[in-house]
């Protein structure tokens, strides 16, 4: 789960012992102050003011409890207790837990959006405005780590409506940035007329940049290192400024429009998924025991990925895994202790295979690093497109699973980022590549992969390979050379 400040919400009723009350920490006292209700009884306050105060306290409680234990574990009784409201009052303000989450998410997103847009709207050159906007975001994240965690991580695991809201917020933010960039390009071109509002069709650059910023932010929030973010603002701004306003011709990517399907990856069947439905001959067998167990493990792993891709994480049950993998319950428990372990096993297999395929292609093109990076990225994309179930589990369903799943994901991203390190040595003469670039690039690429897979457009993903190669190489080689290497993959 997202990292949080080292405090726990103070109980709001009188159930603790005298000793415990006397030992309450300053953090606990601060929590009481944060959720202190307005006066009760006859106070003459405007009823709408009272309701607004109650809503805000419940939103704060939702943010704090999600940061502490994740959305699925948050209960209405806990929210009401922490916010000092009764459960009937809760239901007079929100229809259910999801309604409160969406309200809190909108409040945080609105506050963050206003802060960043206000910083960017100053009368300054574009690069300075970019730095100001990045600093505003970083300072907000450092000052409100739990609220920012809700924005960058909290929607995962909170249901389809939360993910839809997240998509709408990101789409609107991207639209605003594209309009601003188009205006900059228009001014630079010094010609009459208005910027074309559709000029960015097929340009994933803004989505990838936002994904990189999100990844850098989320990594530090999860590790309790939000205070580092303001110090990274200038680096992030310099990295984002590496990408020209206009995408070079020939690099346009196919659209990835959301289909509305909750788990569309199940519509495509991979060879691994088909193998999961097979089984070895029953009865006595001359096959080595090690071979039999390996086959059973593979079928369980592939069945787990297929179920999650088709029906979602909530539908994952041991009986369904065993049925799909054609193994007994006893056999399942001899390999995995729980469905949670089976999910982690499937994730590790998918991530390991994706990394192995990319590294093999990368090494085959060495020592020419740009070609090696392009080959590795294209191989990764082709693998994901050929294994939609594992791709969906590893890149989309991970955040809704558990902290261990996110740790596996983070370790894999660090491994991929390491293969961008040679780019620093090959950087153009006199160009100082921001140290954060490799981490941010990897996060941005991951966001694009997530976008296509979540949108049930994994078949179109290979069409984005050239632009993603350009995105990976530009900070090191410059846009012109990066585009040439990216387009050479299509020659």
Secondary structure as GFF3:
##gff-version 3
##sequence-region A 1 491
A	DSSP	alpha_helix	18	22	.	.	.	ID=ss1
A	DSSP	alpha_helix	26	34	.	.	.	ID=ss2
A	DSSP	alpha_helix	47	69	.	.	.	ID=ss3
A	DSSP	three_ten_helix	71	73	.	.	.	ID=ss4
A	DSSP	alpha_helix	76	83	.	.	.	ID=ss5
A	DSSP	alpha_helix	87	93	.	.	.	ID=ss6
A	DSSP	alpha_helix	97	120	.	.	.	ID=ss7
A	DSSP	alpha_helix	126	143	.	.	.	ID=ss8
A	DSSP	alpha_helix	145	149	.	.	.	ID=ss9
A	DSSP	pi_helix	150	154	.	.	.	ID=ss10
A	DSSP	alpha_helix	160	189	.	.	.	ID=ss11
A	DSSP	alpha_helix	205	222	.	.	.	ID=ss12
A	DSSP	three_ten_helix	226	228	.	.	.	ID=ss13
A	DSSP	alpha_helix	229	240	.	.	.	ID=ss14
A	DSSP	three_ten_helix	264	267	.	.	.	ID=ss15
A	DSSP	alpha_helix	271	276	.	.	.	ID=ss16
A	DSSP	alpha_helix	289	311	.	.	.	ID=ss17
A	DSSP	three_ten_helix	313	315	.	.	.	ID=ss18
A	DSSP	alpha_helix	318	325	.	.	.	ID=ss19
A	DSSP	alpha_helix	329	335	.	.	.	ID=ss20
A	DSSP	alpha_helix	339	364	.	.	.	ID=ss21
A	DSSP	alpha_helix	369	386	.	.	.	ID=ss22
A	DSSP	alpha_helix	388	395	.	.	.	ID=ss23
A	DSSP	three_ten_helix	398	400	.	.	.	ID=ss24
A	DSSP	alpha_helix	403	418	.	.	.	ID=ss25
A	DSSP	alpha_helix	422	425	.	.	.	ID=ss26
A	DSSP	alpha_helix	437	454	.	.	.	ID=ss27
A	DSSP	three_ten_helix	458	464	.	.	.	ID=ss28
A	DSSP	alpha_helix	465	477	.	.	.	ID=ss29
A	DSSP	alpha_helix	479	488	.	.	.	ID=ss30
###
